[in-house]
Amino acid sequence: MNNFSDIFQTMNWDEVKASIYAKTSRDVEHALATEKRTLEDFKAMISPAAAPYLEQMAKISQQLTVRRFGKVLQMYVPLYLSNECKNICTYCGFSYNNKLKRKTLSPMEIMQEVAVIKEMGYEHVLLVTGEDNETVHIDYFKKVLELIRFHFAHISMEVQPLDLQEYEQLTPYGLNTVLVYQETYNERDYKTHHPKGKKSNFRYRLETPDRLGQAGIHKIGLGVLIGLEDWRTDSFFTALHLSYLEKKYWQTKYSLSFPRLRPFSGGLEPKVEMNDRELVQLICAYRIFNEELELSMSTRESETFRNNMIKLGITSISAGSKTNPGGYAVEPDSLKQFEISDERSPEKIAEMIRSQGYEPVWKDWDNSLA
């Protein structure tokens, strides 16, 4: 197998979906009782049959998380650099067909944003842009990284997929982590959600984590946009992708995020609704399946939900997030990529974390455990 797309071609979405929904309580009990869980066990834990076992799953998830990561949560914040984008995506506020004021931050504006983020206490920043190769390209990313690299202990990036040589060019500039979400692994419907732009190339996006692994990126972030397609089937393919990557690029670390489709200007209604109990089930299933995996939660989720998830498997959390370029200092009222639900300040989130007996970590918690 040269890359994950070779494995993916051997799979059938409808057959995988049917096998998940066919899982029984006996399959779930086996998955929870065994120590080395397989992908079939993961199917059982995300299946409807696992719903009555949620309390047991939550306890196991909490125990495994504390054993591996301790009682700490890494704090991070997104820095939106640009909303310029050449893709048409049915679910995104930055989509090319949305008539909005486009903005890409200048070096001076970036430093204004950095000053506010540093004042909040952050040492871990996630750089986010739309996907416009003419404006936010490799040279722009180099300039940004060069500008901010000495201001943060950990720099992550969520931008358009790049070629292998481009990722190799960015690592000397302090890039630590790259997040690339497939959005959905349903190849049939992927084109429906991405009709125009480079993002419409399903295979190029699917093979991005392979390029990241080959480039020696320290950490790779995976995920799907929950609500585009059946979340259970998409989650299985994410777990399949993760298992492949961990075997092939074993020195690399991995993280997962759980973005649920949220409103934006002229937005898309979710095809499949996932309720809070189901999201808890999914997070716990991933933790039980993979003890090493970092699990992240953004401000898309509500205050109450995020409070309750602190002890159940999450290892990193954002706070005080702005999802528009210049949102912290330069242009607070520009259009957001999506609406956030938890608007508490980083200080309030840190206080909430401490009240539950956990410690917020503003740098990379790996270093704090070393």
FIDOZA-803922 format. One record per residue: residue number from 0; x, y, z of N, C-alpha, C in turn. Coordinates in steps of 0.02 Angstrom, whole numbers, always signed. Layout:
FIDOZA-803922
R zalo n_east n_north   n_up ca_east ca_north  ca_up c_east c_north   c_up
R  NUM      X       Y      Z       X        Y      Z      X       Y      Z
...
end
This chain:
FIDOZA-803922
R zalo n_east n_north   n_up ca_east ca_north  ca_up c_east c_north   c_up
R    0    +42     -60     +0      +0       +0     +0    +44     +63     +0
R    1    +39    +105    -51     +80     +165    -55    +53    +222    -12
R    2    -13    +227     -7     -43     +278    +36   -113    +256    +55
R    3   -146    +298    +95    -211     +278   +122   -263    +268    +68
R    4   -258    +305    +12    -309     +298    -40   -312    +228    -68
R    5   -256    +191    -65    -256     +121    -88   -301     +79    -43
R    6   -297     +90    +23    -340      +55    +70   -413     +77    +61
R    7   -421    +142    +54    -488     +170    +48   -526    +140    -11
R    8   -491    +128    -66    -523     +101   -126   -550     +30   -116
R    9   -526      -5    -64    -550      -72    -51   -613     -73     -8
R   10   -633     -13    +16    -690       -8    +62   -752     +16    +26
R   11   -810      -2    +53    -874      +19    +25   -914     +54    +79
R   12   -932    +117    +67    -968     +157   +118  -1031    +122   +143
R   13  -1073     +98    +97   -1137      +69   +117  -1127      +4   +156
R   14  -1077     -35   +138   -1064      -96   +175  -1038     -81   +246
R   15   -994     -32   +251    -969      -12   +317  -1027     +13   +360
R   16  -1069     +55   +332   -1126      +82   +370  -1171     +25   +395
R   17  -1186     -22   +351   -1229      -78   +371  -1198    -119   +427
R   18  -1133    -129   +424   -1099     -169   +475  -1100    -134   +543
R   19  -1096     -68   +543   -1099      -30   +606  -1168     -37   +638
R   20  -1220     -28   +597   -1288      -31   +623  -1311    -101   +640
R   21  -1272    -151   +619   -1288     -221   +635  -1257    -244   +701
R   22  -1215    -203   +731   -1182     -222   +794  -1233    -231   +849
R   23  -1219    -279   +894   -1265     -297   +948  -1236    -279  +1016
R   24  -1277    -286  +1067   -1254     -274  +1136  -1196    -321  +1154
R   25  -1197    -381  +1128   -1142     -428  +1141  -1077    -401  +1112
R   26  -1080    -371  +1052   -1020     -341  +1022   -994    -283  +1064
R   27  -1040    -244  +1091   -1020     -187  +1133   -986    -212  +1197
R   28  -1016    -262  +1228    -988     -289  +1290   -919    -318  +1279
R   29   -910    -350  +1222    -843     -377  +1206   -793    -320  +1197
R   30   -813    -267  +1163    -768     -210  +1151   -747    -177  +1216
R   31   -793    -172  +1264    -777     -140  +1327   -738    -185  +1374
R   32   -743    -250  +1365    -709     -297  +1410   -637    -312  +1389
R   33   -624    -306  +1323    -557     -324  +1299   -508    -267  +1311
R   34   -444    -282  +1308    -393     -230  +1319   -367    -201  +1253
R   35   -358    -243  +1202    -334     -219  +1138   -393    -216  +1090
R   36   -418    -154  +1079    -478     -147  +1038   -460    -143   +964
R   37   -502    -174   +923    -493     -174   +851   -541    -124   +819
R   38   -536    -116   +754    -583      -73   +718   -654    -100   +722
R   39   -661    -166   +727    -728     -195   +736   -755    -176   +805
R   40   -713    -174   +855    -734     -152   +922   -755     -79   +919
R   41   -718     -38   +881    -736      +32   +874   -805     +39   +842
R   42   -818      -1   +791    -885       +0   +760   -939     -13   +813
R   43   -926     -62   +855    -976      -78   +907   -987     -20   +954
R   44   -933     +14   +973    -939      +69  +1022   -972    +131   +994
R   45   -973    +140   +927   -1007     +197   +898  -1076    +178   +871
R   46  -1095    +116   +878   -1158      +92   +850  -1216    +112   +896
R   47  -1278    +111   +870   -1336     +123   +912  -1341     +75   +971
R   48  -1314     +14   +962   -1316      -35  +1015  -1277     -15  +1077
R   49  -1231     +33  +1070   -1189      +54  +1126  -1222    +108  +1169
R   50  -1277    +136  +1147   -1308     +191  +1183  -1323    +175  +1257
R   51  -1349    +115  +1274   -1362     +100  +1345  -1299     +93  +1387
R   52  -1241     +90  +1356   -1178      +78  +1391  -1138    +143  +1401
R   53  -1171    +200  +1392   -1135     +264  +1392  -1101    +279  +1458
R   54  -1134    +264  +1513   -1103     +278  +1578  -1040    +236  +1588
R   55  -1043    +173  +1570    -985     +129  +1575   -928    +153  +1529
R   56   -946    +174  +1469    -896     +200  +1422   -863    +263  +1449
R   57   -903    +307  +1480    -876     +369  +1507   -826    +355  +1563
R   58   -841    +307  +1606    -795     +290  +1660   -729    +263  +1633
R   59   -733    +218  +1585    -672     +190  +1555   -632    +245  +1521
R   60   -666    +288  +1485    -633     +343  +1450   -597    +389  +1498
R   61   -629    +406  +1553    -598     +450  +1603   -535    +417  +1632
R   62   -540    +354  +1649    -482     +318  +1678   -424    +316  +1630
R   63   -437    +300  +1567    -384     +296  +1517   -351    +363  +1505
R   64   -392    +416  +1504    -365     +483  +1491   -320    +506  +1547
R   65   -341    +496  +1609    -300     +516  +1666   -235    +476  +1669
R   66   -240    +411  +1654    -181     +368  +1655   -129    +391  +1604
R   67   -151    +412  +1545    -104     +430  +1493    -84    +505  +1495
R   68   -133    +549  +1508    -120     +621  +1502   -119    +658  +1568
R   69   -140    +625  +1622    -145     +660  +1685   -205    +706  +1686
R   70   -210    +747  +1738    -267     +792  +1745   -248    +862  +1720
R   71   -230    +865  +1656    -212     +929  +1625   -249    +937  +1559
R   72   -264    +999  +1541    -294    +1015  +1476   -252   +1069  +1443
R   73   -234   +1056  +1381    -196    +1106  +1344   -244   +1159  +1318
R   74   -226   +1222  +1327    -265    +1278  +1303   -236   +1302  +1237
R   75   -279   +1314  +1188    -256    +1341  +1124   -307   +1392  +1098
R   76   -286   +1432  +1050    -332    +1482  +1022   -319   +1488   +947
R   77   -372   +1494   +907    -361    +1504   +835   -346   +1576   +818
R   78   -302   +1586   +769    -288    +1652   +741   -306   +1649   +667
R   79   -362   +1680   +649    -384    +1680   +579   -345   +1734   +541
R   80   -307   +1712   +492    -265    +1757   +453   -300   +1785   +392
R   81   -346   +1746   +363    -378    +1766   +300   -444   +1730   +291
R   82   -492   +1765   +260    -555    +1732   +240   -561   +1727   +164
R   83   -505   +1740   +129    -506    +1733    +56   -504   +1659    +37
R   84   -547   +1641    -11    -553    +1570    -28   -578   +1562    -99
R   85   -550   +1513   -134    -569    +1499   -203   -615   +1438   -208
R   86   -630   +1407   -152    -674    +1348   -153   -746   +1369   -144
R   87   -791   +1330   -171    -862    +1334   -153   -877   +1274   -109
R   88   -894   +1287    -45    -914    +1233     +1   -982   +1251    +29
R   89  -1027   +1203    +30   -1097    +1216    +47  -1107   +1237   +119
R   90  -1057   +1225   +163   -1066    +1232   +235  -1024   +1288   +266
R   91   -987   +1326   +226    -936    +1371   +255   -951   +1444   +239
R   92   -943   +1487   +289    -953    +1559   +280   -903   +1592   +235
R   93   -845   +1560   +225    -792    +1588   +183   -799   +1567   +110
R   94   -850   +1527    +93    -858    +1500    +26   -854   +1554    -27
R   95   -824   +1537    -84    -811    +1585   -138   -875   +1619   -162
R   96   -931   +1584   -161    -993    +1612   -187  -1030   +1655   -135
R   97  -1002   +1662    -76   -1031    +1708    -26  -1003   +1778    -37
R   98  -1047   +1826    -47   -1025    +1894    -60  -1010   +1929     +6
R   99   -949   +1925    +28    -929    +1955    +90   -863   +1993    +80
R  100   -849   +2037   +126    -787    +2075   +123   -729   +2029   +139
R  101   -682   +2023    +92    -625    +1979   +101   -567   +2017   +133
R  102   -530   +1981   +176    -475    +2013   +210   -419   +1963   +225
R  103   -358   +1984   +212    -299    +1946   +232   -255   +1992   +274
R  104   -237   +1969   +333    -200    +2012   +380   -130   +2028   +354
R  105   -110   +2090   +364     -42    +2112   +348     +4   +2095   +407
R  106    +70   +2099   +398    +115    +2086   +454   +100   +2128   +516
R  107    +85   +2192   +506     +69    +2236   +563     +5   +2214   +597
R  108    -45   +2196   +558    -108    +2173   +587   -100   +2107   +623
R  109    -59   +2063   +596     -46    +1999   +630    -16   +2012   +699
R  110    +31   +2058   +703     +62    +2071   +768    +14   +2104   +817
R  111    -35   +2142   +791     -87    +2169   +835   -128   +2112   +865
R  112   -145   +2063   +823    -183    +2006   +846   -142   +1965   +896
R  113    -78   +1955   +880     -33    +1917   +924    -29   +1950   +993
R  114    -26   +2016   +995     -20    +2052  +1058    -80   +2037  +1103
R  115   -140   +2036  +1074    -201    +2021  +1114   -200   +1948  +1137
R  116   -181   +1903  +1092    -180    +1832  +1109   -129   +1818  +1165
R  117    -71   +1850  +1161     -20    +1842  +1213    -45   +1870  +1279
R  118    -82   +1925  +1276    -110    +1956  +1337   -159   +1907  +1371
R  119   -192   +1867  +1331    -237    +1816  +1359   -199   +1760  +1395
R  120   -135   +1754  +1379     -94    +1702  +1411    -75   +1644  +1367
R  121    -95   +1646  +1304     -85    +1588  +1260    -13   +1581  +1237
R  122     +9   +1517  +1235     +73    +1498  +1205    +63   +1449  +1147
R  123     +1   +1429  +1136     -16    +1381  +1083    -67   +1414  +1037
R  124    -48   +1426   +974     -92    +1460   +927   -104   +1415   +866
R  125   -166   +1418   +841    -185    +1382   +780   -198   +1433   +725
R  126   -157   +1432   +673    -165    +1478   +617   -216   +1450   +568
R  127   -266   +1491   +548    -320    +1469   +505   -328   +1518   +447
R  128   -337   +1491   +387    -353    +1532   +329   -406   +1498   +287
R  129   -435   +1536   +239    -472    +1505   +185   -422   +1473   +137
R  130   -448   +1447    +82    -403    +1413    +35   -399   +1453    -30
R  131   -349   +1496    -34    -337    +1538    -93   -263   +1537   -109
R  132   -244   +1497   -158    -173    +1489   -174   -140   +1552   -201
R  133   -181   +1601   -223    -153    +1662   -250   -136   +1712   -195
R  134   -169   +1706   -137    -160    +1755    -83   -126   +1724    -22
R  135   -153   +1669     +2    -124    +1635    +60    -89   +1572    +36
R  136    -28   +1582    +14     +12    +1530    -17    +74   +1516    +26
R  137   +118   +1474     +0    +176    +1452    +38   +220   +1511    +61
R  138   +229   +1561    +19    +272    +1618    +38   +239   +1659    +94
R  139   +173   +1666    +91    +137    +1701   +144   +144   +1663   +210
R  140   +137   +1596   +207    +143    +1556   +268   +213   +1562   +298
R  141   +264   +1562   +256    +332    +1570   +280   +341   +1636   +317
R  142   +314   +1689   +288    +321    +1756   +318   +285   +1759   +386
R  143   +225   +1728   +388    +187    +1728   +451   +224   +1689   +505
R  144   +248   +1629   +487    +284    +1588   +536   +347   +1623   +560
R  145   +383   +1653   +514    +444    +1690   +532   +429   +1747   +580
R  146   +371   +1777   +570    +349    +1835   +610   +331   +1815   +682
R  147   +298   +1757   +690    +269    +1741   +755   +304   +1684   +791
R  148   +351   +1650   +759    +378    +1587   +786   +409   +1595   +855
R  149   +437   +1653   +870    +470    +1662   +935   +421   +1689   +989
R  150   +359   +1698   +969    +309    +1721  +1017   +267   +1665  +1047
R  151   +272   +1605  +1017    +231    +1549  +1040   +273   +1486  +1048
R  152   +253   +1445  +1096    +288    +1382  +1108   +265   +1327  +1060
R  153   +205   +1336  +1032    +175    +1283   +990   +133   +1317   +936
R  154   +149   +1303   +873    +111    +1332   +817    +79   +1276   +776
R  155    +13   +1279   +770     -25    +1233   +728    -52   +1271   +668
R  156    -71   +1234   +617     -96    +1267   +556   -154   +1227   +527
R  157   -207   +1263   +506    -264    +1233   +471   -276   +1275   +409
R  158   -245   +1255   +354    -250    +1292   +291   -262   +1241   +235
R  159   -259   +1264   +172    -270    +1217   +117   -216   +1163   +116
R  160   -232   +1103    +93    -181    +1051    +85   -125   +1075    +38
R  161    -64   +1057    +56      -6    +1078    +17    +30   +1017    -10
R  162    +76   +1029    -56    +117     +976    -83   +170    +956    -32
R  163   +199    +897    -40    +250     +872     +6   +308    +922    +13
R  164   +333    +947    -42    +391     +993    -40   +374   +1057     -2
R  165   +312   +1078     -5    +291    +1139    +31   +290   +1127   +106
R  166   +264   +1070   +127    +266    +1054   +198   +338   +1049   +223
R  167   +381   +1020   +182    +452    +1015   +201   +484   +1084   +208
R  168   +461   +1132   +170    +487    +1200   +174   +465   +1236   +238
R  169   +406   +1217   +264    +378    +1252   +322   +405   +1228   +389
R  170   +426   +1165   +393    +448    +1139   +458   +507   +1177   +489
R  171   +555   +1203   +450    +609    +1242   +482   +586   +1308   +511
R  172   +525   +1329   +494    +499    +1393   +519   +460   +1386   +584
R  173   +462   +1328   +614    +429    +1319   +679   +360   +1288   +677
R  174   +339   +1264   +619    +273    +1231   +614   +276   +1164   +650
R  175   +230   +1154   +697    +229    +1093   +738   +175   +1044   +717
R  176   +114   +1071   +705     +55    +1030   +694    +16   +1055   +634
R  177    -11   +1009   +594     -55    +1027   +539   -121    +989   +546
R  178   -176   +1025   +543    -243     +995   +545   -270    +995   +474
R  179   -295    +938   +453    -327     +934   +387   -388    +888   +393
R  180   -447    +918   +387    -509     +880   +394   -534    +857   +326
R  181   -551    +794   +321    -577     +767   +258   -647    +794   +245
R  182   -680    +819   +297    -750     +844   +296   -798    +785   +293
R  183   -793    +742   +242    -830     +679   +241   -790    +629   +199
R  184   -794    +566   +217    -762     +512   +179   -811    +481   +129
R  185   -871    +509   +125    -919     +484    +76   -902    +516     +8
R  186   -864    +478    -32    -838     +506    -95   -894    +525   -143
R  187   -949    +489   -141   -1006     +505   -185  -1032    +575   -172
R  188  -1042    +592   -108   -1073     +655    -90  -1023    +711    -79
R  189   -958    +694    -74    -907     +745    -64   -911    +799   -118
R  190   -921    +778   -180    -925     +826   -235   -985    +872   -229
R  191  -1039    +848   -200   -1098     +889   -189  -1082    +948   -143
R  192  -1042    +934    -92   -1025     +986    -43   -967   +1030    -66
R  193   -929   +1006   -116    -870    +1043   -140   -870   +1045   -216
R  194   -916   +1082   -246    -924    +1080   -319   -871   +1119   -357
R  195   -834   +1164   -325    -787    +1206   -361   -725   +1220   -318
R  196   -668   +1225   -351    -606    +1241   -317   -562   +1179   -308
R  197   -501   +1190   -286    -454    +1135   -277   -479   +1084   -226
R  198   -520   +1107   -179    -545    +1062   -128   -592   +1009   -157
R  199   -617   +1020   -218    -661     +970   -248   -623    +906   -267
R  200   -557    +908   -264    -516     +848   -278   -513    +804   -216
R  201   -558    +757   -212    -565     +713   -153   -500    +677   -137
R  202   -469    +647   -188    -410     +606   -176   -350    +648   -152
R  203   -342    +707   -180    -286     +749   -159   -292    +766    -84
R  204   -353    +780    -63    -363     +795     +8   -353    +732    +50
R  205   -378    +675    +26    -373     +613    +63   -300    +593    +75
R  206   -257    +610    +28    -186     +590    +33   -143    +642    +69
R  207   -174    +696    +92    -135     +748   +127   -100    +722   +190
R  208   -134    +684   +233     -98     +659   +292    -36    +617   +275
R  209    -39    +581   +219     +20     +544   +196    +77    +593   +181
R  210    +62    +648   +147    +114     +697   +133   +141    +728   +196
R  211    +98    +739   +245    +120     +766   +309   +167    +717   +345
R  212   +148    +653   +343    +190     +602   +374   +258    +599   +341
R  213   +258    +601   +275    +321     +598   +237   +365    +660   +251
R  214   +333    +717   +264    +369     +779   +278   +396    +782   +349
R  215   +376    +735   +391    +400     +734   +460   +367    +784   +506
R  216   +305    +803   +489    +267     +848   +534   +258    +814   +601
R  217   +269    +852   +655    +268     +823   +723   +200    +793   +741
R  218   +146    +829   +723     +79     +805   +742    +30    +818   +685
R  219    -14    +770   +672     -64     +775   +619   -133    +773   +651
R  220   -176    +820   +633    -244     +822   +658   -294    +800   +605
R  221   -338    +754   +623    -389     +727   +578   -459    +746   +602
R  222   -508    +734   +559    -577     +745   +581   -623    +750   +521
R  223   -688    +749   +535    -739     +761   +484   -786    +815   +511
R  224   -825    +844   +466    -876     +892   +488   -939    +853   +503
R  225   -953    +846   +566   -1009     +804   +588  -1075    +836   +568
R  226  -1114    +800   +530   -1178     +826   +507  -1184    +826   +431
R  227  -1127    +822   +396   -1130     +819   +323  -1159    +752   +300
R  228  -1135    +698   +332   -1157     +631   +314  -1167    +590   +378
R  229  -1182    +526   +373   -1192     +485   +432  -1129    +487   +476
R  230  -1136    +512   +537   -1077     +524   +578  -1043    +459   +599
R  231  -1080    +406   +607   -1049     +343   +628  -1003    +316   +573
R  232  -1027    +318   +511    -987     +292   +456   -926    +336   +444
R  233   -936    +402   +445    -879     +447   +438   -828    +436   +493
R  234   -851    +424   +553    -805     +415   +610   -766    +350   +603
R  235   -798    +298   +577    -760     +236   +565   -704    +248   +515
R  236   -719    +283   +460    -666     +295   +410   -610    +338   +439
R  237   -628    +384   +484    -576     +423   +518   -532    +378   +560
R  238   -562    +331   +596    -524     +284   +638   -481    +238   +594
R  239   -508    +217   +537    -470     +177   +489   -409    +216   +464
R  240   -420    +279   +447    -366     +322   +423   -313    +331   +478
R  241   -336    +343   +538    -290     +351   +595   -248    +289   +606
R  242   -279    +231   +605    -243     +168   +617   -189    +157   +564
R  243   -206    +172   +502    -156     +166   +448    -97    +213   +460
R  244   -112    +276   +476     -59     +326   +486    -14    +308   +544
R  245    -43    +285   +599      -3     +268   +658    +45    +211   +643
R  246    +25    +164   +602     +70     +109   +585   +126    +133   +538
R  247   +109    +175   +490    +158     +194   +439   +203    +251   +463
R  248   +175    +300   +499    +214     +357   +523   +213    +355   +600
R  249   +245    +305   +627    +238     +289   +698   +271    +340   +743
R  250   +315    +382   +718    +347     +433   +759   +305    +496   +765
R  251   +253    +501   +724    +209     +559   +723   +155    +553   +777
R  252   +134    +609   +805     +78     +610   +852    +14    +629   +815
R  253    -43    +613   +846    -106     +623   +811   -158    +653   +857
R  254   -201    +694   +828    -256     +724   +865   -320    +720   +824
R  255   -376    +724   +858    -442     +724   +826   -484    +781   +853
R  256   -524    +810   +809    -573     +860   +831   -642    +837   +811
R  257   -693    +868   +840    -762     +846   +831   -808    +903   +812
R  258   -794    +939   +758    -836     +996   +740   -905    +974   +715
R  259   -957    +998   +749   -1024     +987   +725  -1044   +1046   +681
R  260  -1081   +1033   +627   -1101    +1084   +581  -1139   +1139   +618
R  261  -1114   +1201   +611   -1143    +1258   +646  -1167   +1310   +596
R  262  -1214   +1353   +616   -1241    +1403   +569  -1188   +1453   +546
R  263  -1196   +1478   +486   -1157    +1535   +461  -1203   +1574   +415
R  264  -1179   +1628   +385   -1221    +1669   +342  -1246   +1629   +282
R  265  -1310   +1616   +278   -1338    +1577   +223  -1323   +1504   +227
R  266  -1320   +1477   +287   -1290    +1411   +299  -1330   +1350   +279
R  267  -1294   +1293   +281   -1321    +1228   +264  -1348   +1194   +327
R  268  -1408   +1166   +321   -1436    +1128   +376  -1402   +1059   +378
R  269  -1386   +1033   +438   -1355     +967   +442  -1399    +913   +410
R  270  -1368    +868   +373   -1403     +812   +343  -1421    +762   +397
R  271  -1377    +755   +446   -1386     +708   +501  -1373    +746   +567
R  272  -1422    +747   +611   -1414     +779   +676  -1379    +731   +724
R  273  -1330    +757   +761   -1298     +719   +814  -1314    +754   +880
R  274  -1347    +718   +926   -1363     +750   +990  -1303    +745  +1038
R  275  -1309    +776  +1095   -1253     +780  +1142  -1232    +711  +1168
R  276  -1280    +668  +1182   -1263     +601  +1206  -1223    +563  +1154
R  277  -1241    +572  +1091   -1205     +537  +1038  -1133    +564  +1031
R  278  -1124    +629  +1041   -1057     +656  +1037  -1015    +631  +1096
R  279  -1044    +625  +1155   -1009     +595  +1212   -990    +523  +1195
R  280  -1036    +487  +1166   -1023     +417  +1147   -964    +413  +1099
R  281   -962    +458  +1049    -909     +457  +1000   -841    +473  +1031
R  282   -839    +525  +1073    -776     +544  +1105   -750    +488  +1149
R  283   -794    +458  +1188    -773     +402  +1231   -750    +342  +1190
R  284   -784    +330  +1135    -765     +274  +1092   -694    +283  +1064
R  285   -678    +344  +1043    -611     +357  +1018   -559    +348  +1073
R  286   -574    +373  +1133    -526     +366  +1187   -515    +293  +1205
R  287   -568    +253  +1210    -561     +183  +1227   -525    +145  +1172
R  288   -536    +165  +1110    -503     +134  +1053   -429    +151  +1050
R  289   -412    +213  +1070    -343     +236  +1061   -323    +281  +1120
R  290   -284    +253  +1166    -264     +290  +1226   -216    +348  +1212
R  291   -178    +344  +1158    -127     +394  +1143   -155    +455  +1107
R  292   -214    +451  +1082    -242     +502  +1039   -260    +565  +1078
R  293   -241    +623  +1052    -261     +686  +1081   -329    +705  +1053
R  294   -375    +726  +1097    -443     +742  +1077   -457    +815  +1094
R  295   -481    +852  +1045    -488     +924  +1052   -560    +946  +1046
R  296   -578   +1000  +1083    -646    +1027  +1080   -643   +1102  +1073
R  297   -680   +1128  +1023    -679    +1200  +1009   -738   +1235  +1041
R  298   -742   +1300  +1029    -797    +1341  +1057   -861   +1333  +1017
R  299   -863   +1288   +968    -926    +1273   +934   -977   +1245   +983
R  300   -952   +1210  +1035    -997    +1177  +1083  -1018   +1224  +1140
R  301  -1072   +1207  +1172   -1101    +1250  +1224  -1060   +1248  +1289
R  302  -1072   +1297  +1331   -1038    +1300  +1396  -1050   +1237  +1436
R  303  -1113   +1217  +1442   -1131    +1159  +1483  -1098   +1096  +1457
R  304  -1100   +1086  +1391   -1071    +1026  +1362   -996   +1024  +1374
R  305   -963   +1080  +1362    -890    +1082  +1371   -870   +1071  +1444
R  306   -909   +1099  +1490    -897    +1087  +1561   -898   +1013  +1577
R  307   -948    +979  +1549    -958     +908  +1566   -907    +862  +1532
R  308   -874    +887  +1479    -828     +844  +1443   -757    +847  +1469
R  309   -743    +892  +1515    -675     +901  +1541   -646    +835  +1567
R  310   -686    +796  +1600    -662     +734  +1632   -672    +671  +1589
R  311   -700    +679  +1530    -721     +619  +1493   -678    +602  +1432
R  312   -619    +633  +1425    -577     +611  +1370   -543    +666  +1331
R  313   -568    +728  +1337    -539     +785  +1301   -470    +802  +1330
R  314   -422    +819  +1286    -355     +838  +1310   -336    +910  +1292
R  315   -373    +941  +1246    -359    +1011  +1230   -424   +1047  +1216
R  316   -424   +1113  +1230    -485    +1152  +1226   -468   +1224  +1208
R  317   -509   +1254  +1166    -499    +1324  +1149   -544   +1368  +1192
R  318   -527   +1432  +1195    -567    +1479  +1235   -555   +1550  +1210
R  319   -607   +1592  +1211    -601    +1660  +1189   -592   +1666  +1114
R  320   -613   +1615  +1076    -598    +1611  +1005   -636   +1662   +964
R  321   -603   +1688   +912    -634    +1729   +859   -623   +1692   +794
R  322   -676   +1686   +753    -671    +1647   +692   -674   +1692   +630
R  323   -647   +1753   +637    -643    +1799   +581   -573   +1831   +582
R  324   -546   +1847   +523    -479    +1878   +521   -480   +1947   +552
R  325   -437   +1957   +601    -435    +2021   +637   -484   +2024   +694
R  326   -513   +1968   +713    -567    +1967   +763   -546   +1988   +833
R  327   -482   +1983   +850    -460    +2000   +918   -447   +2075   +926
R  328   -421   +2107   +873    -400    +2177   +880   -413   +2219   +818
R  329   -401   +2192   +759    -399    +2232   +698   -469   +2249   +672
R  330   -511   +2198   +665    -577    +2207   +635   -627   +2159   +668
R  331   -646   +2174   +730    -687    +2126   +769   -754   +2108   +737
R  332   -781   +2152   +695    -848    +2140   +669   -850   +2108   +600
R  333   -792   +2087   +573    -793    +2055   +507   -828   +1988   +511
R  334   -848   +1962   +452    -889    +1901   +451   -852   +1840   +478
R  335   -887   +1801   +519    -857    +1742   +550   -865   +1681   +504
R  336   -819   +1632   +513    -825    +1570   +475   -885   +1530   +499
R  337   -896   +1529   +565    -954    +1496   +594   -967   +1528   +661
R  338  -1027   +1517   +687   -1046    +1546   +752  -1017   +1503   +809
R  339   -990   +1536   +860    -967    +1500   +918  -1023   +1497   +970
R  340  -1020   +1448  +1014   -1071    +1439  +1065  -1047   +1457  +1135
R  341   -983   +1445  +1149    -955    +1459  +1215   -912   +1522  +1210
R  342   -939   +1577  +1234    -906    +1642  +1227   -868   +1663  +1291
R  343   -858   +1618  +1337    -821    +1635  +1398   -748   +1652  +1384
R  344   -720   +1694  +1425    -650    +1714  +1417   -604   +1656  +1436
R  345   -541   +1659  +1413    -493    +1607  +1433   -486   +1601  +1509
R  346   -489   +1658  +1544    -484    +1657  +1617   -542   +1617  +1648
R  347   -602   +1628  +1621    -661    +1592  +1647   -656   +1517  +1633
R  348   -632   +1500  +1574    -624    +1429  +1557   -571   +1397  +1602
R  349   -516   +1432  +1613    -463    +1406  +1656   -489   +1395  +1727
R  350   -529   +1442  +1750    -559    +1437  +1817   -605   +1377  +1821
R  351   -645   +1366  +1769    -690    +1308  +1767   -650   +1243  +1768
R  352   -596   +1240  +1730    -554    +1180  +1727   -525   +1165  +1797
R  353   -499   +1216  +1830    -471    +1206  +1897   -524   +1184  +1947
R  354   -585   +1209  +1939    -638    +1190  +1986   -655   +1116  +1982
R  355   -636   +1084  +1927    -649    +1012  +1919   -588    +970  +1938
R  356   -537   +1003  +1966    -478     +966  +1988   -427    +955  +1934
R  357   -433    +992  +1878    -386     +986  +1823   -346   +1051  +1817
R  358   -291   +1047  +1779    -247    +1105  +1772   -244   +1127  +1699
R  359   -260   +1190  +1685    -251    +1215  +1616   -177   +1228  +1602
R  360   -154   +1206  +1544     -85    +1215  +1524    -84   +1259  +1462
R  361    -45   +1313  +1464     -46    +1363  +1411     +6   +1349  +1358
R  362    +57   +1308  +1375    +106    +1288  +1325    +87   +1219  +1300
R  363   +134   +1183  +1271    +121    +1115  +1249   +125   +1070  +1311
R  364    +69   +1036  +1328     +70     +996  +1390   +120    +940  +1387
R  365   +143    +920  +1327    +195     +870  +1323   +257    +892  +1362
R  366   +274    +956  +1355    +331     +983  +1390   +320    +984  +1465
R  367   +258    +997  +1485    +243     +999  +1557   +249    +931  +1590
R  368   +242    +878  +1550    +246     +810  +1578   +316    +781  +1572
R  369   +359    +816  +1537    +427     +789  +1524   +469    +790  +1587
end
